[in-house]
Amino acid sequence: MHKGFTLWFTGLSGSGKSTLSERIYRRLAAAGAKVELLDGDEVRTHLSKGLGFSKEDRDTNVRRIGFVAELLTKHGVIAITAAISPYRDTREAVQARIGTYVEVFMDCPIAVLAERDVKGLYKKALAGEIPHFTGVSDPYEPPVAPDVRVDSSSEDIAVSEARVWALLQDRGLIPVSW
């Protein structure tokens, strides 16, 4: 039916990682795929509880997500991850371990993210009230050559979903009949 692979969504907080990854997850599950979704917020609650937001802790969190994704992939499961994963070298190390890996970069300007932010976290971070906020007071290193770049400030979610889906089919990772 399909082989295992990892579909890795990366981008700043509020860029649409969870929204798009959940749409792809539901579509794959409806097609009968063996698929698991590893959402960054849920992983931090269960697998990485107690980690802070230092570079070391963020790297540990991403490596843990990568380890689980690697195991799932090896066992024929489609592992979908949705995590900020701010550091390029850590993402590349995870990719090297996993093998069959598709990276989706959810790109969105800080100004748009701040407008969307119902909790006001960006406003606080931009005012210096939240230390170590990725993309504001802590770095986010965008992928150099993602497999898909989604401009979530202007691209309709259905178009983004269709582009990711088409890439998976074009690479032979999922059947064209899906």
Contact map, one row per residue, 1 for C-alpha under 8 A:
1110000000000000000000000000000010000000000000000000000000000000000000000000000000000000000000000000000000000000000000000000000000000000000000000000000000000000000000000000011000
1111000000000000000000000000000010000000000000000000000000000000000000000001000000000000000000000000000000000000000000000000000000000000000000000000000000000000000000000000111000
1111100000000000000000000000000000000000000000000000000000000000000000001001110000000000000000000000000000000000000000000000000000000000000000000000000000000000000000000000110000
0111110000000000000000000000000000000000000000000000000000000000000000011111111000000000000000000001000000000000000000000000000000000000000000000000000000000000000000000000000000
0011111000000000000000000000000000000000000000000000000000000000000000001101111000000000000000000111110000000000000000000000000000000000000000000000000000000000000000000000100000
0001111100000000000000000000000000000000000000000000000000000000000011001000011110000000000000000101110000000000000000000000000000000000000000000000000000000000000000000000000000
0000111110000000000000000000000000000000000000000000000000000000000000000000011110000000000000000000111100000000000000000000000000000000000000000000000000000000000000000000000000
0000011111000000000000000000000000000000000000000000000000000000000000000000000111100000000000000000111100000000000000000000000000000000000000000000000000000000000000000000000000
0000001111100000100010000000000000000000000000000000000000000000000000000000000111110000000000000000001111000000000000000000000000000000000000000000000000000000000000000000000000
0000000111110000100000000000000000000000000000000000000000000000000000000000000001111100000000000000001111000000000000000000000000000000000000000000000000000000000000000000000000
0000000011111010100000000000000000000000000000000000000000000000000000000000000000111100000000000000000011110000000000000000000000000000000001000000000000000000000000000000000000
0000000001111110000000000000000000000000000000000000000000000000000000000000000000010100000000000000000001110000000000000000000000000110000100000000000000000000000000000000000000
0000000000111111000000000000000000000000000000000000000000000000000000000000000000010000000000000000000000000000100000000000000000000100000000000000000000000000000000000000000000
0000000000011111100000000000000000000000000000000000000000000000000000000000000000000000000000000000000000000000100110000000000000000000000000000000000000000000000000000000000000
0000000000111111100000000000000000000000000000000000000000000000000000000000000000000000000000000000000001110000100000000000000000000000000000000000000100000000000000000000000000
0000000000001111111100000000000000000000000000000000000000000000000000000000000000000000000000000000000001000000000000000000000000000000000000000000000100000000000000000000000000
0000000011100111111110000000000000000000000000000000000000000000000000000000000001100000000000000000000001000000000000000000000000000000000000000000000000000000000000000000000000
0000000000000001111111000000000000000010000000000000000000000000000000000000000001000000000000000000000000000000000000000000000000000000000000000000000000000000000000000000000000
0000000000000001111111100000000000000000000000000000000000000000000000000000000000000000000000000000000000000000000000000000000000000000000000000000000000000000000000000000000000
0000000000000001111111110000000000000000000000000000000000000000000000000000000000000000000000000000000000000000000000000000000000000000000000000000000000001001100000000000000000
0000000010000000111111111000000000001000000000000000000000000000000000000000000111000000000000000000000000000000000000000000000000000000000000000000000000000000000000000000000000
0000000000000000011111111100000000001000000000000000000000000000000000000000000000000000000000000000000000000000000000000000000000000000000000000000000000000000000000000000000000
0000000000000000001111111110000000000000000000000000000000000000000000000000000000000000000000000000000000000000000000000000000000000000000000000000000000000000100000000000000000
0000000000000000000111111111000000000000000000000000000000000000000000000000000000000000000000000000000000000000000000000000000000000000000000000000000000000000100010000000000000
0000000000000000000011111111100000111000000000000000000000000000000000000000000100000000000000000000000000000000000000000000000000000000000000000000000000000000000000000000000000
0000000000000000000001111111110000000000000000000000000000000000000000000000000000000000000000000000000000000000000000000000000000000000000000000000000000000000000000000000000000
0000000000000000000000111111111000000000000000000000000000000000000000000000000000000000000000000000000000000000000000000000000000000000000000000000000000000000000000000000000000
0000000000000000000000011111111111100000000000000000000000000000000000000000000000000000000000000000000000000000000000000000000000000000000000000000000000000000000000000000000000
0000000000000000000000001111111111100000000000000000000000000000000000000000000000000000000000000000000000000000000000000000000000000000000000000000000000000000000000000000000000
0000000000000000000000000111111110000000000000000000000000000000000000000000000000000000000000000000000000000000000000000000000000000000000000000000000000000000000000000000000000
0000000000000000000000000011111110000000000000000000000000000000000000000000000000000000000000000000000000000000000000000000000000000000000000000000000000000000000000000000000001
0000000000000000000000000001111111000000000000000000000000000000000000000000000000000000000000000000000000000000000000000000000000000000000000000000000000000000000000000000000000
1100000000000000000000000001111111100000000000000000000000000000000000000000110000000000000000000000000000000000000000000000000000000000000000000000000000000000000000000000000000
0000000000000000000000000001100111110000000000000000000000000000000000000001110000000000000000000000000000000000000000000000000000000000000000000000000000000000000000000000000000
0000000000000000000000001001100011111000000000000000000000000000000000000000111100000000000000000000000000000000000000000000000000000000000000000000000000000000000000000000000000
0000000000000000000000001000000001111100000000000000000000000000000000000000111100000000000000000000000000000000000000000000000000000000000000000000000000000000000000000000000000
0000000000000000000011001000000000111110000000000000000000000000000000000000001111000000000000000000000000000000000000000000000000000000000000000000000000000000000000000000000000
0000000000000000000000000000000000011111011000000000000000000000100010000000001111000000000000000000000000000000000000000000000000000000000000000000000000000000000000000000000000
0000000000000000010000000000000000001111111000000000000000000000000000000000000011100000000000000000000000000000000000000000000000000000000000000000000000000000000000000000000000
0000000000000000000000000000000000000111111100000000000000000000000000000000000011110000000000000000000000000000000000000000000000000000000000000000000000000000000000000000000000
0000000000000000000000000000000000000011111110000000000000000000000000000000000000100000000000000000000000000000000000000000000000000000000000000000000000000000000000000000000000
0000000000000000000000000000000000000111111111000000000000000000000000000000000000000000000000000000000000000000000000000000000000000000000000000000000000000000000000000000000000
0000000000000000000000000000000000000111111111111000000000000000100000000000000000000000000000000000000000000000000000000000000000000000000000000000000000000000000000000000000000
0000000000000000000000000000000000000001111111111010000000001000000000000000000000000000000000000000000000000000000000000000000000000000000000000000000000000000000000000000000000
0000000000000000000000000000000000000000111111111000000000000000000000000000000000000000000000000000000000000000000000000000000000000000000000000000000000000000000000000000000000
0000000000000000000000000000000000000000011111111000000000000000000000000000000000000000000000000000000000000000000000000000000000000000000000000000000000000000000000000000000000
0000000000000000000000000000000000000000001111111000000000000001000000000000000000000000000000000000000000000000000000000000000000000000000000000000000000000000000000000000000000
0000000000000000000000000000000000000000001111111110000000001001000000000000000000000000000000000000000000000000000000000000000000000000000000000000000000000000000000000000000000
0000000000000000000000000000000000000000001111111110000000000000000000000000000000000000000000000000000000000000000000000000000000000000000000000000000000000000000000000000000000
0000000000000000000000000000000000000000000000011111000000000000000000000000000000000000000000000000000000000000000000000000000000000000000000000000000000000000000000000000000000
0000000000000000000000000000000000000000000100011111100011001000000000000000000000000000000000000000000000000000000000000000000000000000000000000000000000000000000000000000000000
0000000000000000000000000000000000000000000000000111110011000000000000000000000000000000000000000000000000000000000000000000000000000000000000000000000000000000000000000000000000
0000000000000000000000000000000000000000000000000011111111000000000000000000000000000000000000000000000000000000000000000000000000010000000000000000000000000000000000000000000000
0000000000000000000000000000000000000000000000000001111111000000000000000000000000000000000000000000000000000000000000000000000000010000000000000000000000000000000000000000000000
0000000000000000000000000000000000000000000000000000111111100000000000000000000000000000000000000000000000000000000000000000000000000000000000000000000000000000000000000000000000
0000000000000000000000000000000000000000000000000000111111110000000000000000000000000000000000000000000000000000000000000000000000000000000000000000000000000000000000000000000000
0000000000000000000000000000000000000000000000000011111111111000000000000000000000000000000000000000000000000000000000000000000000000000000000000000000000000000000000000000000000
0000000000000000000000000000000000000000000000000011111111111100000000000000000000001100000000000000000000000000000000000000000000000000000000000000000000000000000000000000000000
0000000000000000000000000000000000000000000000000000001111111110000000000000000000001010010000000000000000000000000000000000000000000000000000000000000000000000000000000000000000
0000000000000000000000000000000000000000000000000000000111111111000000000000000000000000000000000000000000000000000000000000000000000000000000000000000000000000000000000000000000
0000000000000000000000000000000000000000000100010010000011111111100000000000000000000000000000000000000000000000000000000000000000000000000000000000000000000000000000000000000000
0000000000000000000000000000000000000000000000000000000001111111110000000000000000101000011000000000000000000000000000000000000000000000000000000000000000000000000000000000000000
0000000000000000000000000000000000000000000000000000000000111111111000000000000000000000010001000000000000000000000000000000000000000000000000000000000000000000000000000000000000
0000000000000000000000000000000000000000000000110000000000011111111100000000000000000000000000000000000000000000000000000000000000000000000000000000000000000000000000000000000000
0000000000000000000000000000000000000100001000000000000000001111111110000000000010000000000000000000000000000000000000000000000000000000000000000000000000000000000000000000000000
0000000000000000000000000000000000000000000000000000000000000111111111000000000000000000000001100100000000000000000000000000000000000000000000000000000000000000000000000000000000
0000000000000000000000000000000000000000000000000000000000000011111111100000000000000000000001000000000000000000000000000000000000000000000000000000000000000000000000000000000000
0000000000000000000000000000000000000000000000000000000000000001111111110000000000000000000000000000000000000000000000000000000000000000000000000000000000000000000000000000000000
0000010000000000000000000000000000000100000000000000000000000000111111111000001110000000000000000100000000000000000000000000000000000000000000000000000000000000000000000000000000
0000010000000000000000000000000000000000000000000000000000000000011111111100000000000000000000001100000000000000000000000000000000000000000000000000000000000000000000000000000000
0000000000000000000000000000000000000000000000000000000000000000001111111110000000000000000000000000000000000000000000000000000000000000000000000000000000000000000000000000000000
0001000000000000000000000000000000000000000000000000000000000000000111111111111000000000000000000000000000000000000000000000000000000000000000000000000000000000000000000000000000
0011110000000000000000000000000000000000000000000000000000000000000011111111111000000000000000000101000000000000000000000000000000000000000000000000000000000000000000000000000000
0001100000000000000000000000000000000000000000000000000000000000000001111111100000000000000000000000000000000000000000000000000000000000000000000000000000000000000000000000000000
0001000000000000000000000000000000000000000000000000000000000000000000111111100000000000000000000000000000000000000000000000000000000000000000000000000000000000000000000000000000
0111100000000000000000000000000001000000000000000000000000000000000000011111110000000000000000000000000000000000000000000000000000000000000000000000000000000000000000000000000000
0011100000000000000000000000000011110000000000000000000000000000000000011111111000000000000000000000000000000000000000000000000000000000000000000000000000000000000000000000000000
0011111000000000000000000000000011110000000000000000000000000000000000011001111100000000000000000000000000000000000000000000000000000000000000000000000000000000000000000000000000
0001111000000000000000000000000000111100000000000000000000000000000010011000111110000000000000000000000000000000000000000000000000000000000000000000000000000000000000000000000000
0000011110000000000010001000000000111100000000000000000000000000000010000000011111000000000000000000000000000000000000000000000000000000000000000000000000000000000000000000000000
0000011110000000000010000000000000001111000000000000000000000000100010000000001111100000000000000000000000000000000000000000000000000000000000000000000000000000000000000000000000
0000000111000000110010000000000000001111000000000000000000000000000000000000000111110000000000000000000000000000000000000000000000000000000000000000000000000000000000000000000000
0000000111100000100000000000000000000011100000000000000000000100000000000000000011111000000000000000000000000000000000000000000000000000000000000000000000000000000000000000000000
0000000011111000000000000000000000000001000000000000000000000000000000000000000001111100000000000000000000000000000000000000000000000000000000000000000000000000000000000000000000
0000000001100000000000000000000000000000000000000000000001100100000000000000000000111111011000000000000000000000000000000000000000000000000000000000000000000000000000000000000000
0000000001110000000000000000000000000000000000000000000001000000000000000000000000011111000000000000000000000000000000000000000000000100001111000000000000000000000000000000000000
0000000000000000000000000000000000000000000000000000000000100000000000000000000000001111111000000000000000000000000000000000000000000000001111000000000000000000000000000000000000
0000000000000000000000000000000000000000000000000000000000000000000000000000000000001111111100000000000000000000000000000000000000000000000011100000000000000000000000000000000000
0000000000000000000000000000000000000000000000000000000000000000000000000000000000000011111110000000000000000000000000000000000000000000000000000000000000000000000000000000000000
0000000000000000000000000000000000000000000000000000000000100110000000000000000000001011111111000000000000000000000000000000000000000000000000000000000000000000000000000000000000
0000000000000000000000000000000000000000000000000000000000000100000000000000000000001011111111100000000000000000000000000000000000000000000000000000000000000000000000000000000000
0000000000000000000000000000000000000000000000000000000000000000000000000000000000000001111111110000000000000000000000000000000000000000000000000000000000000000000000000000000000
0000000000000000000000000000000000000000000000000000000000000000000000000000000000000000111111111000000000000000000000000000000000000000000000000000000000000000000000000000000000
0000000000000000000000000000000000000000000000000000000000000010011000000000000000000000011111111100000000000000000000000000000000000000000000000000000000000000000000000000000000
0000000000000000000000000000000000000000000000000000000000000000010000000000000000000000001111111111100000000000000000000000000000000000000000000000000000000000000000000000000000
0000000000000000000000000000000000000000000000000000000000000000000000000000000000000000000111111110000000000000000000000000000000000000000000000000000000000000000000000000000000
0000000000000000000000000000000000000000000000000000000000000000000001000000000000000000000011111110000000000000000000000000000000000000000000000000000000000000000000000000000000
0000110000000000000000000000000000000000000000000000000000000000010011001000000000000000000001111111100000000000000000000000000000000000000000000000000000000000000000000000000000
0000100000000000000000000000000000000000000000000000000000000000000000000000000000000000000000111111100000000000000000000000000000000000000000000000000000000000000000000000000000
0001110000000000000000000000000000000000000000000000000000000000000000001000000000000000000000100111110000000000000000000000000000000000000000000000000000000000000000000000000000
0000111100000000000000000000000000000000000000000000000000000000000000000000000000000000000000100111111000000000000000000000000000000000000000000000000000000000000000000000000000
0000111100000000000000000000000000000000000000000000000000000000000000000000000000000000000000000001111100000000000000000000000000000000000000000110000000000000000000000000000000
0000001111000000000000000000000000000000000000000000000000000000000000000000000000000000000000000000111110000000000000000000000000000000000000000111000000000000000000000000000000
0000001111000000000000000000000000000000000000000000000000000000000000000000000000000000000000000000011111000000000000000000000000000000000000000111110000000000000100000000000000
0000000011100000000000000000000000000000000000000000000000000000000000000000000000000000000000000000001111100000000000000000000000000000000001100111110000000000000000000000000000
0000000011110011100000000000000000000000000000000000000000000000000000000000000000000000000000000000000111110000000000000000000000000000000000000000111100000000000000000000000000
0000000000110010000000000000000000000000000000000000000000000000000000000000000000000000000000000000000011111000000000000000000000000000000000000000111110000000000000000000000000
0000000000110010000000000000000000000000000000000000000000000000000000000000000000000000000000000000000001111101100000000000000000000000000000000000001110000000000000000000000000
0000000000000000000000000000000000000000000000000000000000000000000000000000000000000000000000000000000000111111100000000000000000000000000000000000000010000000000000000000000000
0000000000000000000000000000000000000000000000000000000000000000000000000000000000000000000000000000000000011111110000000000000000000010000000000000000000000000000000000000000000
0000000000000000000000000000000000000000000000000000000000000000000000000000000000000000000000000000000000001111111000000000000000000000000000000000000000000000000000000000000000
0000000000000000000000000000000000000000000000000000000000000000000000000000000000000000000000000000000000011111111100000000000000000000000000000000000010000000000000000000000000
0000000000001110000000000000000000000000000000000000000000000000000000000000000000000000000000000000000000011111111110000100000000000000000000000000000000000000000000000000000000
0000000000000000000000000000000000000000000000000000000000000000000000000000000000000000000000000000000000000111111110011110000000000000000000000000000000000000000000000000000000
0000000000000000000000000000000000000000000000000000000000000000000000000000000000000000000000000000000000000011111110000000000000000000000000000000000000000000000000000000000000
0000000000000100000000000000000000000000000000000000000000000000000000000000000000000000000000000000000000000001111111000000000000000000000000000000000000000000000000000000000000
0000000000000100000000000000000000000000000000000000000000000000000000000000000000000000000000000000000000000000111111111100000000000000000000000000000000000000000000000000000000
0000000000000000000000000000000000000000000000000000000000000000000000000000000000000000000000000000000000000000000111110000000000000000000000000000000000000000000000000000000000
0000000000000000000000000000000000000000000000000000000000000000000000000000000000000000000000000000000000000000000011111000000000000000000000000000000000000000000000000000000000
0000000000000000000000000000000000000000000000000000000000000000000000000000000000000000000000000000000000000000010011111111000000000000000000000000000000000000000000000000000000
0000000000000000000000000000000000000000000000000000000000000000000000000000000000000000000000000000000000000000010010111111100001000000000000000000000000000000000000000000000000
0000000000000000000000000000000000000000000000000000000000000000000000000000000000000000000000000000000000000000110010011111110000000001000000000000000000000000000000000000000000
0000000000000000000000000000000000000000000000000000000000000000000000000000000000000000000000000000000000000000010000011111111000000000000000000000000000000000000000000000000000
0000000000000000000000000000000000000000000000000000000000000000000000000000000000000000000000000000000000000000000000011111111111000000000000000000000000000000000000000000000000
0000000000000000000000000000000000000000000000000000000000000000000000000000000000000000000000000000000000000000000000001111111111101001100000000000000000000000000000000000000000
0000000000000000000000000000000000000000000000000000000000000000000000000000000000000000000000000000000000000000000000000111111110000001100000000000000000000000000000000000000000
0000000000000000000000000000000000000000000000000000000000000000000000000000000000000000000000000000000000000000000000000011111111000000000000000000000000000000000000000000000000
0000000000000000000000000000000000000000000000000000000000000000000000000000000000000000000000000000000000000000000000000001111111100000100000000000000000000000000000000000000000
0000000000000000000000000000000000000000000000000000000000000000000000000000000000000000000000000000000000000000000000000001111111100000000000000000000000000000000000000000000000
0000000000000000000000000000000000000000000000000000000000000000000000000000000000000000000000000000000000000000000000001001101111111000000000000000000000000000000000000000000000
0000000000000000000000000000000000000000000000000000000000000000000000000000000000000000000000000000000000000000000000000000100111111000110000000000000000000000000000000000000000
0000000000000000000000000000000000000000000000000000110000000000000000000000000000000000000000000000000000000000000000000000000001111101110000000000000000000000000000000000000000
0000000000000000000000000000000000000000000000000000000000000000000000000000000000000000000000000000000000000000000000000000100001111111110000000000000000000000000000000000000000
0000000000011000000000000000000000000000000000000000000000000000000000000000000000000100000000000000000000000000000000000000000000011111111100000000000000000000000000000000000000
0000000000010000000000000000000000000000000000000000000000000000000000000000000000000000000000000000000000000100000000000000000000001111111100000000000000000000000000000000000000
0000000000000000000000000000000000000000000000000000000000000000000000000000000000000000000000000000000000000000000000000100110000011111111000000000000000000000000000000000000000
0000000000000000000000000000000000000000000000000000000000000000000000000000000000000000000000000000000000000000000000000000110100111111111000000000000000000000000000000000000000
0000000000000000000000000000000000000000000000000000000000000000000000000000000000000000000000000000000000000000000000000000000000111111111100000000000000000000000000000000000000
0000000000000000000000000000000000000000000000000000000000000000000000000000000000000110000000000000000000000000000000000000000000000111111110000000000000000000000000000000000000
0000000000010000000000000000000000000000000000000000000000000000000000000000000000000110000000000000000000000000000000000000000000000110011111000000000000000000000000000000000000
0000000000000000000000000000000000000000000000000000000000000000000000000000000000000111000000000000000000000000000000000000000000000000001111100000000000000000000000000000000000
0000000000100000000000000000000000000000000000000000000000000000000000000000000000000111000000000000000010000000000000000000000000000000000111110000000000000000000000000000000000
0000000000000000000000000000000000000000000000000000000000000000000000000000000000000001000000000000000010000000000000000000000000000000000011111100000000000000000000000000000000
0000000000000000000000000000000000000000000000000000000000000000000000000000000000000000000000000000000000000000000000000000000000000000000001111100000000000000000000000000000000
0000000000000000000000000000000000000000000000000000000000000000000000000000000000000000000000000000000000000000000000000000000000000000000000111110000000000000000000000000000000
0000000000000000000000000000000000000000000000000000000000000000000000000000000000000000000000000000011110000000000000000000000000000000000000111111100000000000000000000000000000
0000000000000000000000000000000000000000000000000000000000000000000000000000000000000000000000000000011110000000000000000000000000000000000000001111100000000000000000000000000000
0000000000000000000000000000000000000000000000000000000000000000000000000000000000000000000000000000001110000000000000000000000000000000000000000111110000000000001100000000000000
0000000000000000000000000000000000000000000000000000000000000000000000000000000000000000000000000000000111100000000000000000000000000000000000000111111000000000000000000000000000
0000000000000000000000000000000000000000000000000000000000000000000000000000000000000000000000000000000111100000000000000000000000000000000000000001111100100001000000000000000000
0000000000000000000000000000000000000000000000000000000000000000000000000000000000000000000000000000000001110000000000000000000000000000000000000000111111100000000000000000000000
0000000000000011000000000000000000000000000000000000000000000000000000000000000000000000000000000000000001110000000000000000000000000000000000000000011111111000000000000000000000
0000000000000000000000000000000000000000000000000000000000000000000000000000000000000000000000000000000000111001000000000000000000000000000000000000001111100000000000000000000000
0000000000000000000000000000000000000000000000000000000000000000000000000000000000000000000000000000000000000000000000000000000000000000000000000000001111110000000000000000000000
0000000000000000000000000000000000000000000000000000000000000000000000000000000000000000000000000000000000000000000000000000000000000000000000000000011111111011000000000000000000
0000000000000000000000000000000000000000000000000000000000000000000000000000000000000000000000000000000000000000000000000000000000000000000000000000000101111111000000000000000000
0000000000000000000100000000000000000000000000000000000000000000000000000000000000000000000000000000000000000000000000000000000000000000000000000000000100111111100000000000000000
0000000000000000000000000000000000000000000000000000000000000000000000000000000000000000000000000000000000000000000000000000000000000000000000000000000000011111110000000000000000
0000000000000000000000000000000000000000000000000000000000000000000000000000000000000000000000000000000000000000000000000000000000000000000000000000000000111111111000000000000000
0000000000000000000100000000000000000000000000000000000000000000000000000000000000000000000000000000000000000000000000000000000000000000000000000000010000111111111100000000000000
0000000000000000000100110000000000000000000000000000000000000000000000000000000000000000000000000000000000000000000000000000000000000000000000000000000000001111111110000000000000
0000000000000000000000000000000000000000000000000000000000000000000000000000000000000000000000000000000000000000000000000000000000000000000000000000000000000111111111000000000000
0000000000000000000000000000000000000000000000000000000000000000000000000000000000000000000000000000000000000000000000000000000000000000000000000001000000000011111111100000000000
0000000000000000000000000000000000000000000000000000000000000000000000000000000000000000000000000000000100000000000000000000000000000000000000000001000000000001111111110000000000
0000000000000000000000010000000000000000000000000000000000000000000000000000000000000000000000000000000000000000000000000000000000000000000000000000000000000000111111111000000000
0000000000000000000000000000000000000000000000000000000000000000000000000000000000000000000000000000000000000000000000000000000000000000000000000000000000000000011111111100000000
0000000000000000000000000000000000000000000000000000000000000000000000000000000000000000000000000000000000000000000000000000000000000000000000000000000000000000001111111110000000
0000000000000000000000000000000000000000000000000000000000000000000000000000000000000000000000000000000000000000000000000000000000000000000000000000000000000000000111111111110000
0000000000000000000000000000000000000000000000000000000000000000000000000000000000000000000000000000000000000000000000000000000000000000000000000000000000000000000011111111111100
0000000000000000000000000000000000000000000000000000000000000000000000000000000000000000000000000000000000000000000000000000000000000000000000000000000000000000000001111111100100
0000000000000000000000000000000000000000000000000000000000000000000000000000000000000000000000000000000000000000000000000000000000000000000000000000000000000000000000111111110000
0000000000000000000000000000000000000000000000000000000000000000000000000000000000000000000000000000000000000000000000000000000000000000000000000000000000000000000000011111111100
0110100000000000000000000000000000000000000000000000000000000000000000000000000000000000000000000000000000000000000000000000000000000000000000000000000000000000000000011111111000
1110000000000000000000000000000000000000000000000000000000000000000000000000000000000000000000000000000000000000000000000000000000000000000000000000000000000000000000011011111101
1100000000000000000000000000000000000000000000000000000000000000000000000000000000000000000000000000000000000000000000000000000000000000000000000000000000000000000000001001111111
0000000000000000000000000000000000000000000000000000000000000000000000000000000000000000000000000000000000000000000000000000000000000000000000000000000000000000000000001101011111
0000000000000000000000000000000000000000000000000000000000000000000000000000000000000000000000000000000000000000000000000000000000000000000000000000000000000000000000000000001111
0000000000000000000000000000001000000000000000000000000000000000000000000000000000000000000000000000000000000000000000000000000000000000000000000000000000000000000000000000011111
